[in-house]
Amino acid sequence: MSKLNLEITESLEFDSGDIAVIIKQDGSVGKIIMPNMDQEVRNSEGYKSMLEVVELLKPGAKEEFIKHAEKVKGRIH
């Protein structure tokens, strides 16, 4: 597993292709911030990792996320 960098800041800065998972104080997933769901994003390692993290935090969420994305953009997985 790669090293995690902790940064305490008042603002967020994102690079193109970044994905952020917001975890609430109670441990639930608040929201997922990501770029548009184009083919490049769907094929990225970052997207695949995000699905695994979401599944770890909330079992069943990976499949929910995939189903939601299919409704919005058509079958992508």
Order of alpha helices (4+ residues) and beta strands (2+ residues): beta-beta-alpha-alpha-alpha
